Structure formats: structure tokens, C-alpha cells
Amino acid sequence: SLDKITPKMNPILNLLGSLDSSYLKNKRKTKNTFFHLFMVGSLSEYRNQGIVKRLIKNSLVLAKKNKYKTALSEATNLKSQNLLEKFNFKFVKKVKYSDFKFKGVYFFKNIGEKYCKLMELKIL
């Protein structure tokens, strides 16, 4: 499981998991329903080279080829939200960073971003 990678990731993994769970709670989950683009990014020295854009584009081609119905991605900042919107992803759920508490601590209250948004794209 992802929480074994490093405990430092636990707050963001918990936030993303709660966002996903609240969205998926009343959704019918069958084979190839949801294609999850999870934590897509690049190292700072490779930014602005179109790498993330190509990763998303190729992932969506793969999702369509495998007959997924919906692609989901958590956009953790405004830049990723804007990029996903260019691929026609729509906002479906959000968590206000300053309101999110993990083990009694508001880890994200001063990060500068306002919301983490779950975004979806209808594929088929």
C-alpha cells in the first residue's frame, strides 16, 4: 500500500483518499468504469517541457483503448486544475486545504493553494 512509501506522504494520501471515497461512495463500480490518473507530475528540472501533458494524453488514449468510461484525477494545485481542464476534465468534488485535518493537525493550512479538486472526464 502507498502509506508504506514514506509516512510523510500520509497526510496527502489521506486527503486524496477521502476525496475519492466521497465521490465514489454512491457510484456503481464495474470493470473498466474508472481510470485513475494518480499523482502525475515531473521533477522541477523537467517542467515546462510538455512531459505531464504527454503523460495525460497517452494515459487517456490507453483508457479509451481499454474501454474505460470515466477518467478521474486529483488536481492538487491551480496549475494541474488548469491543465486537466484543457483535456476537458470537469470539477466534481473539492476539499479546502485549510479545513483538512489529519490526526488532529491541519497540515495544509498555509500551503498557498486553496483547494484540492477531484476532476473527471467522461471517456465513452
MILO-199183 format. One record per residue (C-alpha): residue in one letter; residue number from 1; y negated, z negated, x. Coordinates in steps of 0.001 Angstrom, whole numbers. Layout:
BEGIN
+-----+-----+---------+---------+---------+
| res |   n |      py |      pz |      px |
+-----+-----+---------+---------+---------+
|   A | NUM |       Y |       Z |       X |
...
+-----+-----+---------+---------+---------+
END
This chain:
BEGIN
+-----+-----+---------+---------+---------+
| res |   n |      py |      pz |      px |
+-----+-----+---------+---------+---------+
|   S |   1 |       0 |       0 |       0 |
|   L |   2 |   -3595 |     631 |    1085 |
|   D |   3 |   -4541 |   -3047 |    1293 |
|   K |   4 |   -2331 |   -3360 |    4395 |
|   I |   5 |   -4515 |    -895 |    6352 |
|   T |   6 |   -7197 |   -3485 |    7027 |
|   P |   7 |   -8395 |   -6447 |    4993 |
|   K |   8 |  -11970 |   -5161 |    5470 |
|   M |   9 |  -11126 |   -2367 |    3023 |
|   N |  10 |  -10004 |   -4730 |     262 |
|   P |  11 |  -13416 |   -5075 |   -1470 |
|   I |  12 |  -13972 |   -1312 |   -1812 |
|   L |  13 |  -10316 |    -675 |   -2691 |
|   N |  14 |  -10576 |   -3335 |   -5390 |
|   L |  15 |  -13784 |   -1797 |   -6754 |
|   L |  16 |  -12267 |    1706 |   -6822 |
|   G |  17 |   -9045 |     401 |   -8351 |
|   S |  18 |  -10883 |   -1416 |  -11129 |
|   L |  19 |  -12969 |    1683 |  -11849 |
|   D |  20 |   -9851 |    3865 |  -12037 |
|   S |  21 |   -7931 |    1333 |  -14134 |
|   S |  22 |  -10698 |    1011 |  -16704 |
|   Y |  23 |  -10781 |    4806 |  -17088 |
|   L |  24 |   -7006 |    5309 |  -17168 |
|   K |  25 |   -6284 |    2356 |  -19475 |
|   N |  26 |   -6128 |    4399 |  -22677 |
|   K |  27 |   -5248 |    7765 |  -21157 |
|   R |  28 |   -1910 |    9441 |  -21609 |
|   K |  29 |    -346 |    9873 |  -18186 |
|   T |  30 |    2254 |   12602 |  -17881 |
|   K |  31 |    3400 |   14640 |  -14908 |
|   N |  32 |     540 |   16609 |  -13340 |
|   T |  33 |   -2105 |   15056 |  -15558 |
|   F |  34 |   -4400 |   13616 |  -12871 |
|   F |  35 |   -5114 |   14949 |   -9382 |
|   H |  36 |   -6881 |   12237 |   -7384 |
|   L |  37 |   -9340 |   13128 |   -4623 |
|   F |  38 |   -9455 |    9788 |   -2817 |
|   M |  39 |  -11975 |    8745 |    -143 |
|   V |  40 |  -12892 |   12230 |    1034 |
|   G |  41 |  -15265 |   12221 |    3986 |
|   S |  42 |  -15814 |   13138 |    7612 |
|   L |  43 |  -16879 |   11462 |   10822 |
|   S |  44 |  -20623 |   11449 |   11403 |
|   E |  45 |  -20407 |   13930 |   14289 |
|   Y |  46 |  -18815 |   16479 |   11921 |
|   R |  47 |  -21211 |   16057 |    8995 |
|   N |  48 |  -23184 |   18971 |    7559 |
|   Q |  49 |  -20553 |   21479 |    8685 |
|   G |  50 |  -19072 |   22047 |    5228 |
|   I |  51 |  -15824 |   20226 |    6039 |
|   V |  52 |  -15870 |   17972 |    2970 |
|   K |  53 |  -16870 |   20888 |     753 |
|   R |  54 |  -13867 |   22887 |    2049 |
|   L |  55 |  -11558 |   19883 |    1603 |
|   I |  56 |  -12619 |   19562 |   -2038 |
|   K |  57 |  -12393 |   23307 |   -2669 |
|   N |  58 |   -8909 |   23573 |   -1129 |
|   S |  59 |   -7754 |   20440 |   -2954 |
|   L |  60 |   -8862 |   21904 |   -6280 |
|   V |  61 |   -7042 |   25167 |   -5511 |
|   L |  62 |   -3905 |   23102 |   -4835 |
|   A |  63 |   -4408 |   21090 |   -8041 |
|   K |  64 |   -4759 |   24259 |  -10117 |
|   K |  65 |   -1744 |   25883 |   -8440 |
|   N |  66 |     331 |   22815 |   -9330 |
|   K |  67 |    -961 |   22845 |  -12913 |
|   Y |  68 |   -2862 |   19562 |  -12877 |
|   K |  69 |   -5060 |   19109 |  -15930 |
|   T |  70 |   -7794 |   16855 |  -14540 |
|   A |  71 |   -9164 |   16062 |  -11087 |
|   L |  72 |  -10643 |   12604 |  -10505 |
|   S |  73 |  -12744 |   11291 |   -7645 |
|   E |  74 |  -14750 |    8162 |   -6985 |
|   A |  75 |  -18207 |    9075 |   -5719 |
|   T |  76 |  -19387 |    6080 |   -3722 |
|   N |  77 |  -22885 |    7370 |   -2969 |
|   L |  78 |  -25518 |    9756 |   -4278 |
|   K |  79 |  -24618 |   12455 |   -1744 |
|   S |  80 |  -20965 |   12532 |   -2845 |
|   Q |  81 |  -22012 |   12433 |   -6517 |
|   N |  82 |  -24258 |   15461 |   -5992 |
|   L |  83 |  -21536 |   17320 |   -4081 |
|   L |  84 |  -18962 |   16736 |   -6821 |
|   E |  85 |  -21469 |   17904 |   -9432 |
|   K |  86 |  -21679 |   21230 |   -7542 |
|   F |  87 |  -17963 |   21609 |   -8319 |
|   N |  88 |  -18703 |   20828 |  -11997 |
|   F |  89 |  -17343 |   17283 |  -11918 |
|   K |  90 |  -18806 |   15127 |  -14679 |
|   F |  91 |  -19571 |   11412 |  -14555 |
|   V |  92 |  -17183 |    9371 |  -16748 |
|   K |  93 |  -17449 |    5723 |  -15577 |
|   K |  94 |  -19555 |    3716 |  -13187 |
|   V |  95 |  -19767 |     316 |  -11548 |
|   K |  96 |  -23083 |   -1129 |  -10448 |
|   Y |  97 |  -22594 |   -2244 |   -6856 |
|   S |  98 |  -24869 |   -5279 |   -7187 |
|   D |  99 |  -22785 |   -6563 |  -10124 |
|   F | 100 |  -19378 |   -6172 |   -8475 |
|   K | 101 |  -17760 |   -9375 |   -7249 |
|   F | 102 |  -14611 |   -9607 |   -5111 |
|   K | 103 |  -13096 |  -13054 |   -4520 |
|   G | 104 |  -16352 |  -14676 |   -5578 |
|   V | 105 |  -18550 |  -12620 |   -3234 |
|   Y | 106 |  -20997 |   -9833 |   -4081 |
|   F | 107 |  -20059 |   -7633 |   -1099 |
|   F | 108 |  -22150 |   -4631 |   -2123 |
|   K | 109 |  -25361 |   -6188 |   -3445 |
|   N | 110 |  -27509 |   -4945 |    -531 |
|   I | 111 |  -25938 |   -1620 |     422 |
|   G | 112 |  -28746 |     603 |    -813 |
|   E | 113 |  -26631 |    2586 |   -3265 |
|   K | 114 |  -26896 |    1713 |   -6932 |
|   Y | 115 |  -23602 |    2892 |   -8440 |
|   C | 116 |  -20091 |    3958 |   -7619 |
|   K | 117 |  -19162 |    6638 |  -10140 |
|   L | 118 |  -15820 |    7950 |  -11277 |
|   M | 119 |  -16110 |   11672 |  -11841 |
|   E | 120 |  -13719 |   14106 |  -13487 |
|   L | 121 |  -13180 |   17828 |  -13616 |
|   K | 122 |  -11097 |   19477 |  -16330 |
|   I | 123 |   -8913 |   21991 |  -14487 |
|   L | 124 |   -6807 |   23620 |  -17208 |
+-----+-----+---------+---------+---------+
END
